[in-house]
Amino acid sequence: MNIINLRKATLQDCEKIADLHKDYIQSGFLSTLGVPLLRLLYHTIINSNNTFCIVAEEDKEVIGFVSGTGDIKSTYKHFLRRNFLKASIVLFPKFISIKTARRIFETLFYPVKKEQNLPAPELLSIVVDKNYQGQGISQKIFKELIEEFRRRGITQFKVVVGSQLIPACRFYEKMGGKLHSEIEVHKDEKSRVYVWEL
Ligand SMILES: CC(C)(COP(=O)(O)OP(=O)(O)OC[C@H]1O[C@@H](n2cnc3c(N)ncnc32)[C@H](O)[C@@H]1OP(=O)(O)O)[C@@H](O)C(=O)NCCC(=O)NCCS
């Protein structure tokens, strides 16, 4: 393996990051929205003060990333304010399906569900290309995410992950995440919430 470099993502990375998200987080609802919307979402994440994205690259090729936010509600608000028209065009056909429409609302509004009492800062997504998994790269990216949260004065954060994503759950446990609860972001689909104190 060559040297793996970590750096802040730039807007030029959006396409690759969206592709990695789509390919590796298939059970997540965001993936079902398709690459164009994911690109817009990561564009917002990279461009906003409250969010960030760190990429891992080998020979200038992005092979993994992590994204985080200080507050998912303001991320979605920022995203919709900037991209309302484009998002509407992409999302409109999907609203024809009641099930998809419901999932869109569940995704947008899960942060305000009462039962949670959780820190607002959140790890949004982490992916490493399969050819590079099992080599400690995610661990390195994760440490950089923690440093970035610390630089922002954040002392707690959470992740919401599909309970069926066993490797991801094991990874978060190995990274010191404490299982807080199991919730249903979408009906009949369990998600685990892990929390970190920095
Ligand atoms: C989860 C994921 C990011 C881990 O990436 P990785 O680069 O393989 O992880 P690392 O090599 O840094 O592993 C660090 C530790 O995590 C744990 N871990 C990682 N993958 C694991 C797996 N498949 N099974 C069990 N434990 C695992 C191990 O404890 C490992 O430490 P060890 O090797 O000393 O035992 C990767 O599997 C992935 O991209 N999955 C698809 C996307 C995804 O599900 N993301 C999370 C939801 S947002």
The ligand as a Gaussian input file, in Angstrom:
#p B3LYP/6-31G(d) Opt

LIG

0 1
 C      -17.234000       0.415000       8.315000
 C      -16.004000       0.721000       7.443000
 C      -15.928000       2.227000       7.232000
 C      -14.753000       0.206000       8.161000
 O      -13.656000       0.493000       7.330000
 P      -12.186000      -0.196000       7.451000
 O      -11.225000       0.717000       6.757000
 O      -12.266000      -1.579000       6.970000
 O      -11.939000      -0.179000       9.019000
 P      -10.527000      -0.314000       9.757000
 O       -9.633000      -1.202000       8.952000
 O      -10.012000       1.040000      10.073000
 O      -10.966000      -1.087000      11.070000
 C      -10.913000      -0.544000      12.358000
 C      -11.600000      -1.515000      13.314000
 O      -13.010000      -1.581000      13.023000
 C      -13.492000      -2.932000      13.227000
 N      -13.997000      -3.441000      11.941000
 C      -13.849000      -2.879000      10.719000
 N      -14.455000      -3.638000       9.791000
 C      -14.993000      -4.692000      10.450000
 C      -15.761000      -5.815000      10.026000
 N      -16.067000      -6.021000       8.744000
 N      -16.154000      -6.704000      10.963000
 C      -15.869000      -6.523000      12.266000
 N      -15.125000      -5.481000      12.735000
 C      -14.711000      -4.582000      11.816000
 C      -12.303000      -3.759000      13.661000
 O      -12.359000      -3.824000      15.076000
 C      -11.116000      -2.953000      13.214000
 O      -10.005000      -3.061000      14.078000
 P       -9.007000      -4.363000      13.983000
 O       -8.697000      -4.539000      12.545000
 O       -7.867000      -3.927000      14.832000
 O       -9.789000      -5.484000      14.556000
 C      -16.075000      -0.005000       6.072000
 O      -16.409000      -1.359000       6.300000
 C      -17.062000       0.592000       5.089000
 O      -16.742000       1.523000       4.331000
 N      -18.302000       0.043000       5.066000
 C      -19.319000       0.484000       4.112000
 C      -19.900000       1.839000       4.472000
 C      -20.592000       1.850000       5.821000
 O      -21.311000       0.936000       6.209000
 N      -20.373000       2.965000       6.553000
 C      -20.959000       3.184000       7.844000
 C      -22.313000       3.733000       7.761000
 S      -22.240000       5.480000       7.533000

